[in-house]
Every structure is written in structure tokens, then in C-alpha cells.
Amino acid sequence: MKTKQIFVAILALFAIQAIAQGEKAGLRKDVETFFAKFDANIATGNLQGLFSMYSPAYYSVDTQGERTAWAQWKAGVSQMSKMTKNAKSKIMVKNVQLQEGEVVAWIQQE
């Protein structure tokens, strides 16, 4: 039982360290600039501009852990744009971290 308590305490410590990790101001600014361009491309209907912002290696992960690959995301955006007029997007950057050479951004979209 004592081993289990120690294990839980160690896991909690790692979680606290991950949450407490500070952001790099320059990295946050870069991510905010990226999403401002994203919002502008959505507002103007510039899908080619939007798609050119992403690498084919891009994927997103939603709050349930569902991964969406670049091709699937691109197809979904293309389909949605055919059904939507005057689309708007407002993305707020909640947190930005650099993890193993990759930028991880937690965002909220209105």
C-alpha cells in the first residue's frame, strides 16, 4: 500500500511540473501571430492561404484525445467552406509549450 502511495505522489509531482512549466514569450507571440493569420484567412475565405500555413505532417488532438491528420483536416475544412458563407474564427491561445522540439499549443476557438 505504501508503494502505491509513493507512486501516486510521484505521478502528481510530474503533473505539477508539466503544468507549472513557464512559457517562452517569443514562442507565444509566434503562435498568436500564426492563429491571427488563420483567423484572417477564414474571414476572407482564402483556403489556399490557410492550407499553405500547414505542413503535411500537421495533426491536431481534440479534448477527447482524437487525432486528426492533415489530409483529413484539409478535406473537412474544404467541405465546410462549401456549406458556409461569411465564416468567422477567433482563436485564443491558452498555453504554449516546447516539448521535444515540437510546439504544443492549447487553444480555444469561438
C-alpha atoms as one frame of an Amber mdcrd trajectory, in Angstrom:
protein
   0.000   0.000   0.000   2.863   2.350   0.835   4.410   1.717  -2.610   1.144
   2.699  -4.290   1.024   5.978  -2.315   4.595   6.814  -3.287   3.834   6.038
  -6.945   0.771   8.318  -6.878   2.823  11.083  -5.241   5.496  10.802  -7.945
   2.866  10.963 -10.701   1.338  14.039  -9.078   4.767  15.691  -8.919   5.344
  15.115 -12.646   1.902  16.533 -13.460   2.562  19.640 -11.359   5.930  20.181
 -13.047   4.354  19.925 -16.511   1.612  22.412 -15.633   3.994  24.793 -13.903
   6.428  24.933 -16.833   6.738  28.545 -17.932   6.094  29.763 -21.435   8.660
  31.420 -23.649   7.285  34.850 -24.570   8.671  34.772 -28.108   7.173  31.367
 -28.772   3.734  32.523 -27.548   3.937  35.584 -29.823   4.774  33.376 -32.817
   1.817  31.090 -32.085  -0.550  34.042 -31.598   0.638  35.530 -34.916   0.050
  32.193 -36.634  -3.524  31.961 -35.347  -4.237  35.614 -36.204  -3.303  34.736
 -39.816  -5.504  31.639 -39.548  -8.470  33.785 -38.428  -7.823  36.297 -41.239
  -7.733  33.542 -43.888 -11.018  32.128 -42.592 -12.636  35.596 -42.613 -11.583
  36.246 -46.218 -12.323  32.713 -47.429  -8.697  32.248 -48.507  -8.426  28.477
 -48.255  -5.188  28.280 -50.243  -3.635  30.803 -47.859  -4.913  28.791 -44.917
  -3.652  25.470 -46.265  -0.231  26.938 -47.113   0.287  27.683 -43.411   0.452
  23.993 -42.513   2.943  21.202 -43.048   1.662  17.855 -44.355   2.982  16.434
 -41.057   0.417  18.523 -39.120  -2.135  16.827 -36.910  -4.441  18.029 -34.178
  -5.622  16.358 -30.996  -9.011  17.250 -29.518 -10.010  17.222 -25.857 -11.008
  13.534 -26.085  -7.597  12.589 -27.493  -8.887  12.088 -31.045  -6.136  12.750
 -33.604  -6.913  14.352 -36.951  -4.263  14.123 -39.668  -3.519  16.922 -42.149
  -5.337  15.371 -45.132  -8.462  14.671 -43.082  -8.425  18.175 -41.585  -7.937
  19.779 -45.016 -10.824  17.766 -46.508 -13.084  18.741 -43.604 -12.271  22.443
 -43.931 -12.808  22.293 -47.701 -16.188  20.612 -47.274 -17.270  23.004 -44.531
 -16.302  26.034 -46.621 -18.677  24.897 -49.388 -21.575  24.938 -46.922 -20.703
  28.111 -45.005 -20.772  31.740 -46.038 -19.148  34.557 -44.074 -17.248  32.227
 -41.773 -15.515  33.747 -38.791 -12.905  32.390 -36.448 -11.497  33.739 -33.209
  -8.772  31.611 -31.686  -7.424  32.325 -28.226  -4.087  30.820 -27.273  -4.332
  29.389 -23.770  -0.889  27.859 -23.326   2.214  27.205 -25.429   4.983  24.755
 -24.646   8.023  23.462 -26.472   8.129  19.698 -25.979  10.850  17.572 -27.540
  11.369  20.065 -30.356   7.666  20.453 -31.166   5.421  23.375 -30.308   2.317
  22.307 -28.416  -0.418  24.946 -28.239  -3.622  24.690 -26.253  -6.206  26.864
 -27.941  -9.869  27.750 -27.664 -11.847  28.632 -30.762 -15.007  30.682 -30.729
